[in-house]
Amino acid sequence: MIIEFESDVFRWSARDDMAMYLTAVPPELGEDIREIPRPYRGFGAVRVRARIGRSEWTTSIFPDSKSGSYVLPLKKSVRDAEGIVEGGPVVVRIEVLDA
């Protein structure tokens, strides 16, 4: 399954010294992903190949209890390469690998 969407980047921090930058999968697409039969992974993670601009990487998306959907972590190397900033929009292509 391949999905594409546009979403804003936000910062999540459990502690002051540990911040992550994420973008959220729209809830309706999250429902589609949740319906795919796949093996259970820790924390409900789903393995994906993500693409933003010219950057492509393999990672996992994680369930988000707030939205009921998933969030995609954005690595620093990808943020730097694509000029991604907090609050800015990104166009994301995700291929679900756990299907």
N, C-alpha and C positions, 0 to 999 in steps of 0.2 A: 504494500500500500504506500502510495506517495501522496503527500498533502503539501499544499502551499498556503501561506497566510502572511498577513502583515500584523505586527504587534509592536508595542512599545517596550523599551528596555527599562528594567527597574533593578534597584540594588536591594539585596537582602543581606542582613547581617545578624548573626546570632550573638556575636561579640564584636566589640569595637575593632579588634585586630584581625577579624576574619569576615571579609565582605565578598559576596558573590554577585555577579550580574546575570540576570535571567530575562527571558521573555516568555510570555504565556501562550500556550496553544489555545485557540478559541474553544469554548466549551462544547459547541456542536461537533467540532473535529475531535475533541477529546473523547466524546461519546463513541464516535466511530472507531477510534483506536482501542478503547476499552472492550469493544465487542470482538476484536480479533482473538481467536484462540491462540494461546502461546504459553510457554512454560512460565511459572512464577519465578520472579527474581526479587532479590532483597529490596525492601521498601516499595515494592510494586513498580520498580523501574522497567522501562521498555527500551531495548537497544535500538538505536536509530543511526542513520547517516544523515547529517545535517549539512545544509549549504546556505551560506549568506554571501552574496556577491560572488567573488572568485574563490572564496574559502570553503573547503569541504572537510569534514572531520567525522569520525565515529565517536559516539557518546551515548548517553542514556537520557531520556526524559523521565521526570519524576512526578508522581501525583501531587497535586496542590489541594490541600484540604479547604482552602478559602473558596476557590472557584469550582472545585470538583473536576477540574481538567488536569493538565500537565504543564510543567515548566521545563524549559530548555536552558541549561547553563551555557553561558557564553565565555569561552576561554579568553584570557588576556591576549594571546597571540591573534585570535580572530578579531577581537575588538580593535586591536591596534591596526591590523592589516586592512580592515574595512571601515575604519574611522567611526566606530560605534561608540555612542555616548549615552549616559544615563538619561532617560526620558525621551530619547530619539526613537523613531520608528525603524524597524528592520523588516525586510521581506525574507521569509524563511521557507526553505524547501526541506521537508523531512521524508526520508524513506524508512519505514518501519522494517527492521531486520528480524524481529522476533516472530514473524508470522509463520 
